[in-house]
């Protein structure tokens, strides 16, 4: 079995939060949105169908449970869940809490405005929140 390797762009654009059973949970560096990125810790996976059926189910479970916990905590209006991969071919799933009137509402977040960096203490606070929410969602084993 080969070791999991994270794409360099994902490494640059996000911060590691926690490892779940399948996915590495990463926090987008864009502070405008509660935005995590789930990366299945499997090498050579570009599309969801490259995962085994069990891993496909696990990916969806991790995304929906954590997304639901984030929606409850942040009081969002809509949860966006998407895979794009046009610039980063490694399979990754964006889970973004959206609010009416946010910087890109009602359009997609990609290519809208300029990303805002987290202050160091806010970044650590958001990371801690996501870990706590993963626990509340029953995703920590």
C-alpha positions as CSV (number, residue, x, y, z in Angstrom):
1,X,0.0,0.0,0.0
2,X,1.4,3.4,-1.0
3,X,1.4,6.4,1.3
4,X,-1.2,9.1,1.0
5,X,0.3,12.3,-0.6
6,X,-1.6,15.6,-0.5
7,X,-1.6,17.7,-3.6
8,X,0.7,20.8,-3.2
9,X,-2.1,23.3,-4.0
10,X,-4.4,21.8,-1.4
11,X,-1.5,22.0,1.1
12,X,-1.0,25.7,0.2
13,X,-4.7,26.8,0.2
14,X,-5.8,25.0,3.3
15,X,-4.8,24.0,6.8
16,X,-5.0,20.5,8.3
17,X,-7.7,20.1,11.0
18,X,-8.1,16.4,11.7
19,X,-8.0,13.0,10.1
20,X,-11.3,11.0,10.0
21,X,-11.6,7.4,9.2
22,X,-11.4,8.1,5.4
23,X,-10.8,11.8,4.9
24,X,-8.3,14.4,6.0
25,X,-10.3,17.4,7.0
26,X,-8.7,20.7,5.9
27,X,-9.9,24.3,6.6
28,X,-9.9,26.7,3.6
29,X,-7.7,29.7,4.3
30,X,-10.5,31.9,3.1
31,X,-12.1,33.3,6.3
32,X,-15.2,34.6,4.5
33,X,-17.0,31.3,4.8
34,X,-17.0,28.3,7.2
35,X,-15.3,26.1,4.5
36,X,-13.8,22.7,4.9
37,X,-12.2,20.4,2.3
38,X,-12.4,16.7,2.7
39,X,-9.6,14.7,1.0
40,X,-10.0,10.9,0.9
41,X,-6.6,9.6,2.1
42,X,-6.2,7.3,-0.9
43,X,-3.5,7.7,-3.6
44,X,-4.3,8.0,-7.2
45,X,-8.0,9.0,-6.7
46,X,-9.3,11.6,-9.1
47,X,-13.0,10.9,-9.3
48,X,-15.5,9.6,-6.8
49,X,-15.9,6.4,-8.8
50,X,-12.1,5.7,-8.2
51,X,-13.0,5.0,-4.6
52,X,-14.3,1.6,-3.5
53,X,-18.0,1.4,-2.9
54,X,-17.4,1.4,0.9
55,X,-15.1,4.5,0.6
56,X,-17.7,6.3,-1.6
57,X,-20.3,5.7,1.2
58,X,-17.9,6.8,3.9
59,X,-17.0,10.0,2.0
60,X,-20.7,10.9,1.7
61,X,-21.2,10.1,5.4
62,X,-18.3,12.2,6.6
63,X,-19.4,15.1,4.4
64,X,-23.0,15.1,5.3
65,X,-22.5,14.5,9.1
66,X,-19.9,17.2,9.4
67,X,-21.8,19.5,7.1
68,X,-25.0,19.2,9.1
69,X,-23.1,19.9,12.3
70,X,-21.5,23.0,10.7
71,X,-24.9,24.2,9.6
72,X,-26.4,23.9,13.1
73,X,-23.4,25.6,14.7
74,X,-23.0,28.5,12.2
75,X,-26.7,28.9,11.4
76,X,-26.2,28.9,7.7
77,X,-28.9,29.3,5.0
78,X,-27.5,26.7,2.6
79,X,-24.8,24.0,2.6
80,X,-22.7,23.8,-0.6
81,X,-21.1,20.4,-1.2
82,X,-19.0,20.1,-4.4
83,X,-16.1,18.4,-6.2
84,X,-14.5,20.4,-9.0
85,X,-10.9,19.3,-9.5
86,X,-10.3,21.4,-12.6
87,X,-7.1,22.9,-11.1
88,X,-6.4,20.2,-8.5
89,X,-7.1,16.7,-9.9
90,X,-6.8,14.9,-6.5
91,X,-10.3,14.1,-5.3
92,X,-11.4,16.6,-2.7
93,X,-14.9,17.6,-1.6
94,X,-15.7,21.2,-0.6
95,X,-18.2,21.6,2.2
96,X,-19.2,25.3,2.6
97,X,-21.7,26.9,4.9
98,X,-23.4,29.8,3.0
99,X,-25.4,32.8,4.2
100,X,-27.8,35.0,2.3
101,X,-25.8,38.2,1.7
102,X,-22.3,36.6,2.0
103,X,-19.6,37.8,-0.3
104,X,-20.7,35.6,-3.2
105,X,-24.4,34.9,-2.5
106,X,-26.3,33.5,-4.4
107,X,-23.5,32.5,-6.8
108,X,-20.7,30.0,-6.2
109,X,-17.7,31.0,-4.0
110,X,-15.1,30.3,-6.7
111,X,-13.7,33.3,-8.5
112,X,-15.7,35.8,-6.4
113,X,-13.9,38.6,-4.7
114,X,-10.6,38.2,-2.9
115,X,-10.0,35.6,-0.2
116,X,-9.6,37.0,3.3
117,X,-6.9,35.4,5.5
118,X,-7.7,34.3,9.0
119,X,-5.9,36.1,11.9
120,X,-3.9,33.4,13.7
121,X,-6.2,33.2,16.8
122,X,-9.3,33.0,14.6
123,X,-7.7,30.2,12.5
124,X,-7.0,28.2,15.6
125,X,-10.5,28.9,16.9
126,X,-12.1,27.7,13.7
127,X,-9.9,24.6,13.7
128,X,-11.0,23.8,17.3
129,X,-14.6,24.3,16.3
130,X,-14.4,21.9,13.4
131,X,-12.7,19.2,15.6
132,X,-15.5,19.7,18.2
133,X,-18.2,19.5,15.5
134,X,-16.6,16.3,14.1
135,X,-16.9,14.8,17.6
136,X,-20.5,15.9,18.0
137,X,-21.3,14.3,14.5
138,X,-19.9,11.0,15.8
139,X,-17.0,11.0,13.3
140,X,-14.2,10.6,15.8
141,X,-13.2,7.0,16.6
